């Protein structure tokens, strides 16, 4: 993995917690912080995708289109490809 050294300022009480958790998980401080940041960023990305999805499908026109499409599929009497 390609790494870059970064200097940041963190409150002392937070460093104490980071060190405690990193020891409990048998990880270096650096690896622990990397894992926590990666997890947080992935969570935020998932939340942004969900918010965008919710925004799109909260549109009344898109809701109607989705409902009309599903009703059309129900009326085709073709079960192939309609596992959903």
C-alpha positions as CSV (number, residue, x, y, z in Angstrom):
1,X,0.0,0.0,0.0
2,X,1.3,3.4,-0.9
3,X,1.4,5.6,2.3
4,X,1.9,9.3,3.1
5,X,3.0,10.6,6.5
6,X,0.6,13.3,7.8
7,X,1.0,15.5,10.8
8,X,-2.3,16.4,12.6
9,X,-3.2,17.9,15.9
10,X,-5.5,15.8,18.1
11,X,-6.8,16.5,21.6
12,X,-4.9,14.6,24.2
13,X,-8.0,12.9,25.6
14,X,-8.8,11.5,22.1
15,X,-5.2,10.2,21.7
16,X,-5.6,8.4,25.0
17,X,-8.8,6.7,23.6
18,X,-7.2,5.9,20.3
19,X,-4.2,4.3,22.0
20,X,-6.5,2.3,24.3
21,X,-8.6,1.0,21.3
22,X,-5.6,0.4,19.1
23,X,-4.0,-1.8,21.9
24,X,-7.2,-3.7,22.4
25,X,-7.4,-4.5,18.7
26,X,-3.7,-5.2,18.5
27,X,-3.2,-2.6,15.8
28,X,-0.7,0.3,15.6
29,X,-2.0,3.7,16.3
30,X,-1.5,4.6,12.6
31,X,-3.3,1.4,11.4
32,X,-6.2,1.9,13.9
33,X,-6.7,5.6,12.8
34,X,-6.5,4.5,9.1
35,X,-9.2,1.8,9.7
36,X,-11.5,4.2,11.6
37,X,-11.2,6.9,8.9
38,X,-11.8,4.5,6.1
39,X,-14.9,3.1,7.8
40,X,-16.2,6.6,8.5
41,X,-15.7,7.7,4.9
42,X,-17.4,4.6,3.5
43,X,-20.3,5.2,5.9
44,X,-20.6,8.8,4.7
45,X,-20.4,7.7,1.0
46,X,-23.2,5.2,1.6
47,X,-25.3,7.8,3.4
48,X,-24.8,10.3,0.5
49,X,-25.9,7.6,-2.0
50,X,-29.0,6.8,0.0
51,X,-29.9,10.5,0.3
52,X,-29.5,10.9,-3.5
53,X,-31.6,7.8,-4.1
54,X,-34.3,8.9,-1.6
55,X,-34.3,12.4,-3.3
56,X,-34.8,10.9,-6.7
57,X,-37.5,8.5,-5.7
58,X,-39.4,11.1,-3.6
59,X,-40.2,12.8,-6.9
60,X,-43.9,12.3,-7.6
61,X,-43.3,11.9,-11.4
62,X,-40.7,9.2,-10.9
63,X,-43.0,7.4,-8.3
64,X,-45.8,7.4,-10.8
65,X,-43.5,6.1,-13.6
66,X,-42.2,3.3,-11.3
67,X,-45.8,2.3,-10.3
68,X,-47.0,2.3,-13.9
69,X,-44.0,0.2,-15.0
70,X,-44.6,-2.4,-12.2
71,X,-48.3,-2.5,-13.1
72,X,-47.4,-3.1,-16.7
73,X,-45.0,-5.9,-15.8
74,X,-47.7,-7.5,-13.6
75,X,-50.1,-7.5,-16.6
76,X,-47.7,-9.2,-19.0
77,X,-48.3,-12.7,-17.5
78,X,-44.6,-13.4,-18.1
79,X,-42.7,-14.7,-15.1
80,X,-39.3,-14.9,-16.7
81,X,-36.9,-12.2,-15.4
82,X,-39.4,-11.0,-12.8
83,X,-37.9,-12.4,-9.6
84,X,-38.2,-9.1,-7.9
